[in-house]
Amino acid sequence: MKTVITDGFAVNPGDLSWGWLERFGSLTVYDKITDAEAPAAIGDAEIVFTNRVKIGPAVLDVCPNLRYVSALGTGYDMIDVPACRARGIEVCNVPGYSTASVAQVAFALLLSLAFDLPAYASMVREGHWTGIPGFHYETARFTELDGKIAGVYGCGAIGMRFAGICQAFGMNVLATRRSKTEGEIDGIRFVPPDELLRESDYISFHCPLTDETRGMVNAGFIAKMKDGAAIINTSRGAVLDEADVAAALRSGKLSGAGLDVLAKEPADPTNPLLTAPHCLITPHCAWTSKEARLRLMKVLEENLTAFVETGKGINRVE
């Protein structure tokens, strides 16, 4: 069999190995290609792995040998699953590999919004820590998290892990997910979405990108939030209406935003969030710890092995 990896650099910039794939046949690895280049790059391959390159009719119609398509991660919005299914192509993803890493980064963003570590460190470097009256601590942000309310919007495995970190800092946690809006799990109180918006000081998004969630965090959504609340997003950038979020940051309705994802990546220079106040943006790196990527490789191998042996991957996208 012939395998193609369309954009493998993010998963393996050189510190891991794709060697395990060679036992399945020939292997071609591209660090990064465009959507337009994908049909020619994939060609007559039976197996394809994609990170952000779109696999839809533009590829499927000219690559008739494809039998197996896998996301190089958990999200699979770049794969046209119905189109693959109509052609009998197996689609798999890799859930759970980055749970600890993403939860850690989500809380790091929250903590950075609450305590402006770079600003305080700059005070020392720039000679403003004089030890005499006139040193204004209020020029940098410091909010105590103990007793504050963290809202977890989309409380699956990552959301639960994030919630546990918040609890360790003395925060109270509200959560909501499509299948649960009441009751309690491990001290996390599940509530309807509007209650979570109304009560939370910080809201962290851990929901998939669907037709329902695309652009969900818009002006109307933000209007229901507590004045001065902050948001954290490590899910998918398109969950936010970025213009509306930027406007809310400028007006002060939102006190801050910590984002590891944007609707268009890398960031478009015209993105209004790049110039919005109190907006921290990291380069979609929450999943990239070496520990997480090693787990990713292991599950990719297990999925493909199961498909070759049984015709079905373990983590099938239904």
Secondary structure as a PSIPRED ss2 file (coil, helix, strand):
# PSIPRED VFORMAT (PSIPRED V4.0)

   1 M C   1.000  0.000  0.000
   2 K E   0.000  0.000  1.000
   3 T E   0.000  0.000  1.000
   4 V E   0.000  0.000  1.000
   5 I E   0.000  0.000  1.000
   6 T C   1.000  0.000  0.000
   7 D C   1.000  0.000  0.000
   8 G C   1.000  0.000  0.000
   9 F C   1.000  0.000  0.000
  10 A C   1.000  0.000  0.000
  11 V C   1.000  0.000  0.000
  12 N C   1.000  0.000  0.000
  13 P C   1.000  0.000  0.000
  14 G C   1.000  0.000  0.000
  15 D C   1.000  0.000  0.000
  16 L C   1.000  0.000  0.000
  17 S C   1.000  0.000  0.000
  18 W C   1.000  0.000  0.000
  19 G H   0.000  1.000  0.000
  20 W H   0.000  1.000  0.000
  21 L H   0.000  1.000  0.000
  22 E H   0.000  1.000  0.000
  23 R H   0.000  1.000  0.000
  24 F H   0.000  1.000  0.000
  25 G C   1.000  0.000  0.000
  26 S E   0.000  0.000  1.000
  27 L E   0.000  0.000  1.000
  28 T E   0.000  0.000  1.000
  29 V E   0.000  0.000  1.000
  30 Y C   1.000  0.000  0.000
  31 D C   1.000  0.000  0.000
  32 K C   1.000  0.000  0.000
  33 I C   1.000  0.000  0.000
  34 T C   1.000  0.000  0.000
  35 D C   1.000  0.000  0.000
  36 A C   1.000  0.000  0.000
  37 E C   1.000  0.000  0.000
  38 A H   0.000  1.000  0.000
  39 P H   0.000  1.000  0.000
  40 A H   0.000  1.000  0.000
  41 A H   0.000  1.000  0.000
  42 I H   0.000  1.000  0.000
  43 G C   1.000  0.000  0.000
  44 D C   1.000  0.000  0.000
  45 A C   1.000  0.000  0.000
  46 E C   1.000  0.000  0.000
  47 I E   0.000  0.000  1.000
  48 V E   0.000  0.000  1.000
  49 F E   0.000  0.000  1.000
  50 T E   0.000  0.000  1.000
  51 N C   1.000  0.000  0.000
  52 R C   1.000  0.000  0.000
  53 V C   1.000  0.000  0.000
  54 K C   1.000  0.000  0.000
  55 I E   0.000  0.000  1.000
  56 G C   1.000  0.000  0.000
  57 P H   0.000  1.000  0.000
  58 A H   0.000  1.000  0.000
  59 V H   0.000  1.000  0.000
  60 L H   0.000  1.000  0.000
  61 D C   1.000  0.000  0.000
  62 V C   1.000  0.000  0.000
  63 C C   1.000  0.000  0.000
  64 P C   1.000  0.000  0.000
  65 N C   1.000  0.000  0.000
  66 L C   1.000  0.000  0.000
  67 R C   1.000  0.000  0.000
  68 Y E   0.000  0.000  1.000
  69 V E   0.000  0.000  1.000
  70 S E   0.000  0.000  1.000
  71 A E   0.000  0.000  1.000
  72 L C   1.000  0.000  0.000
  73 G C   1.000  0.000  0.000
  74 T C   1.000  0.000  0.000
  75 G C   1.000  0.000  0.000
  76 Y C   1.000  0.000  0.000
  77 D C   1.000  0.000  0.000
  78 M C   1.000  0.000  0.000
  79 I E   0.000  0.000  1.000
  80 D C   1.000  0.000  0.000
  81 V H   0.000  1.000  0.000
  82 P H   0.000  1.000  0.000
  83 A H   0.000  1.000  0.000
  84 C H   0.000  1.000  0.000
  85 R H   0.000  1.000  0.000
  86 A H   0.000  1.000  0.000
  87 R C   1.000  0.000  0.000
  88 G C   1.000  0.000  0.000
  89 I C   1.000  0.000  0.000
  90 E E   0.000  0.000  1.000
  91 V E   0.000  0.000  1.000
  92 C E   0.000  0.000  1.000
  93 N C   1.000  0.000  0.000
  94 V C   1.000  0.000  0.000
  95 P C   1.000  0.000  0.000
  96 G C   1.000  0.000  0.000
  97 Y C   1.000  0.000  0.000
  98 S C   1.000  0.000  0.000
  99 T H   0.000  1.000  0.000
 100 A H   0.000  1.000  0.000
 101 S H   0.000  1.000  0.000
 102 V H   0.000  1.000  0.000
 103 A H   0.000  1.000  0.000
 104 Q H   0.000  1.000  0.000
 105 V H   0.000  1.000  0.000
 106 A H   0.000  1.000  0.000
 107 F H   0.000  1.000  0.000
 108 A H   0.000  1.000  0.000
 109 L H   0.000  1.000  0.000
 110 L H   0.000  1.000  0.000
 111 L H   0.000  1.000  0.000
 112 S H   0.000  1.000  0.000
 113 L H   0.000  1.000  0.000
 114 A H   0.000  1.000  0.000
 115 F E   0.000  0.000  1.000
 116 D C   1.000  0.000  0.000
 117 L H   0.000  1.000  0.000
 118 P H   0.000  1.000  0.000
 119 A H   0.000  1.000  0.000
 120 Y H   0.000  1.000  0.000
 121 A H   0.000  1.000  0.000
 122 S H   0.000  1.000  0.000
 123 M H   0.000  1.000  0.000
 124 V H   0.000  1.000  0.000
 125 R H   0.000  1.000  0.000
 126 E C   1.000  0.000  0.000
 127 G C   1.000  0.000  0.000
 128 H C   1.000  0.000  0.000
 129 W C   1.000  0.000  0.000
 130 T C   1.000  0.000  0.000
 131 G C   1.000  0.000  0.000
 132 I C   1.000  0.000  0.000
 133 P C   1.000  0.000  0.000
 134 G C   1.000  0.000  0.000
 135 F C   1.000  0.000  0.000
 136 H C   1.000  0.000  0.000
 137 Y H   0.000  1.000  0.000
 138 E H   0.000  1.000  0.000
 139 T H   0.000  1.000  0.000
 140 A C   1.000  0.000  0.000
 141 R C   1.000  0.000  0.000
 142 F E   0.000  0.000  1.000
 143 T C   1.000  0.000  0.000
 144 E C   1.000  0.000  0.000
 145 L C   1.000  0.000  0.000
 146 D C   1.000  0.000  0.000
 147 G C   1.000  0.000  0.000
 148 K C   1.000  0.000  0.000
 149 I E   0.000  0.000  1.000
 150 A E   0.000  0.000  1.000
 151 G E   0.000  0.000  1.000
 152 V E   0.000  0.000  1.000
 153 Y E   0.000  0.000  1.000
 154 G C   1.000  0.000  0.000
 155 C C   1.000  0.000  0.000
 156 G C   1.000  0.000  0.000
 157 A H   0.000  1.000  0.000
 158 I H   0.000  1.000  0.000
 159 G H   0.000  1.000  0.000
 160 M H   0.000  1.000  0.000
 161 R H   0.000  1.000  0.000
 162 F H   0.000  1.000  0.000
 163 A H   0.000  1.000  0.000
 164 G H   0.000  1.000  0.000
 165 I H   0.000  1.000  0.000
 166 C H   0.000  1.000  0.000
 167 Q H   0.000  1.000  0.000
 168 A H   0.000  1.000  0.000
 169 F C   1.000  0.000  0.000
 170 G C   1.000  0.000  0.000
 171 M C   1.000  0.000  0.000
 172 N E   0.000  0.000  1.000
 173 V E   0.000  0.000  1.000
 174 L E   0.000  0.000  1.000
 175 A E   0.000  0.000  1.000
 176 T E   0.000  0.000  1.000
 177 R E   0.000  0.000  1.000
 178 R C   1.000  0.000  0.000
 179 S C   1.000  0.000  0.000
 180 K E   0.000  0.000  1.000
 181 T C   1.000  0.000  0.000
 182 E C   1.000  0.000  0.000
 183 G C   1.000  0.000  0.000
 184 E E   0.000  0.000  1.000
 185 I E   0.000  0.000  1.000
 186 D C   1.000  0.000  0.000
 187 G C   1.000  0.000  0.000
 188 I E   0.000  0.000  1.000
 189 R E   0.000  0.000  1.000
 190 F E   0.000  0.000  1.000
 191 V C   1.000  0.000  0.000
 192 P C   1.000  0.000  0.000
 193 P H   0.000  1.000  0.000
 194 D H   0.000  1.000  0.000
 195 E H   0.000  1.000  0.000
 196 L H   0.000  1.000  0.000
 197 L H   0.000  1.000  0.000
 198 R H   0.000  1.000  0.000
 199 E H   0.000  1.000  0.000
 200 S C   1.000  0.000  0.000
 201 D C   1.000  0.000  0.000
 202 Y E   0.000  0.000  1.000
 203 I E   0.000  0.000  1.000
 204 S E   0.000  0.000  1.000
 205 F E   0.000  0.000  1.000
 206 H C   1.000  0.000  0.000
 207 C C   1.000  0.000  0.000
 208 P C   1.000  0.000  0.000
 209 L C   1.000  0.000  0.000
 210 T C   1.000  0.000  0.000
 211 D C   1.000  0.000  0.000
 212 E C   1.000  0.000  0.000
 213 T C   1.000  0.000  0.000
 214 R C   1.000  0.000  0.000
 215 G C   1.000  0.000  0.000
 216 M C   1.000  0.000  0.000
 217 V E   0.000  0.000  1.000
 218 N C   1.000  0.000  0.000
 219 A H   0.000  1.000  0.000
 220 G H   0.000  1.000  0.000
 221 F H   0.000  1.000  0.000
 222 I H   0.000  1.000  0.000
 223 A H   0.000  1.000  0.000
 224 K C   1.000  0.000  0.000
 225 M C   1.000  0.000  0.000
 226 K C   1.000  0.000  0.000
 227 D C   1.000  0.000  0.000
 228 G C   1.000  0.000  0.000
 229 A E   0.000  0.000  1.000
 230 A E   0.000  0.000  1.000
 231 I E   0.000  0.000  1.000
 232 I E   0.000  0.000  1.000
 233 N E   0.000  0.000  1.000
 234 T C   1.000  0.000  0.000
 235 S C   1.000  0.000  0.000
 236 R C   1.000  0.000  0.000
 237 G H   0.000  1.000  0.000
 238 A H   0.000  1.000  0.000
 239 V H   0.000  1.000  0.000
 240 L E   0.000  0.000  1.000
 241 D C   1.000  0.000  0.000
 242 E H   0.000  1.000  0.000
 243 A H   0.000  1.000  0.000
 244 D H   0.000  1.000  0.000
 245 V H   0.000  1.000  0.000
 246 A H   0.000  1.000  0.000
 247 A H   0.000  1.000  0.000
 248 A H   0.000  1.000  0.000
 249 L H   0.000  1.000  0.000
 250 R H   0.000  1.000  0.000
 251 S H   0.000  1.000  0.000
 252 G C   1.000  0.000  0.000
 253 K C   1.000  0.000  0.000
 254 L E   0.000  0.000  1.000
 255 S E   0.000  0.000  1.000
 256 G E   0.000  0.000  1.000
 257 A E   0.000  0.000  1.000
 258 G E   0.000  0.000  1.000
 259 L E   0.000  0.000  1.000
 260 D C   1.000  0.000  0.000
 261 V C   1.000  0.000  0.000
 262 L C   1.000  0.000  0.000
 263 A C   1.000  0.000  0.000
 264 K C   1.000  0.000  0.000
 265 E C   1.000  0.000  0.000
 266 P C   1.000  0.000  0.000
 267 A C   1.000  0.000  0.000
 268 D C   1.000  0.000  0.000
 269 P C   1.000  0.000  0.000
 270 T C   1.000  0.000  0.000
 271 N C   1.000  0.000  0.000
 272 P H   0.000  1.000  0.000
 273 L H   0.000  1.000  0.000
 274 L H   0.000  1.000  0.000
 275 T H   0.000  1.000  0.000
 276 A C   1.000  0.000  0.000
 277 P C   1.000  0.000  0.000
 278 H C   1.000  0.000  0.000
 279 C E   0.000  0.000  1.000
 280 L E   0.000  0.000  1.000
 281 I E   0.000  0.000  1.000
 282 T C   1.000  0.000  0.000
 283 P C   1.000  0.000  0.000
 284 H C   1.000  0.000  0.000
 285 C C   1.000  0.000  0.000
 286 A C   1.000  0.000  0.000
 287 W C   1.000  0.000  0.000
 288 T C   1.000  0.000  0.000
 289 S C   1.000  0.000  0.000
 290 K H   0.000  1.000  0.000
 291 E H   0.000  1.000  0.000
 292 A H   0.000  1.000  0.000
 293 R H   0.000  1.000  0.000
 294 L H   0.000  1.000  0.000
 295 R H   0.000  1.000  0.000
 296 L H   0.000  1.000  0.000
 297 M H   0.000  1.000  0.000
 298 K H   0.000  1.000  0.000
 299 V H   0.000  1.000  0.000
 300 L H   0.000  1.000  0.000
 301 E H   0.000  1.000  0.000
 302 E H   0.000  1.000  0.000
 303 N H   0.000  1.000  0.000
 304 L H   0.000  1.000  0.000
 305 T H   0.000  1.000  0.000
 306 A H   0.000  1.000  0.000
 307 F H   0.000  1.000  0.000
 308 V H   0.000  1.000  0.000
 309 E H   0.000  1.000  0.000
 310 T H   0.000  1.000  0.000
 311 G C   1.000  0.000  0.000
 312 K C   1.000  0.000  0.000
 313 G C   1.000  0.000  0.000
 314 I C   1.000  0.000  0.000
 315 N C   1.000  0.000  0.000
 316 R E   0.000  0.000  1.000
 317 V C   1.000  0.000  0.000
 318 E C   1.000  0.000  0.000
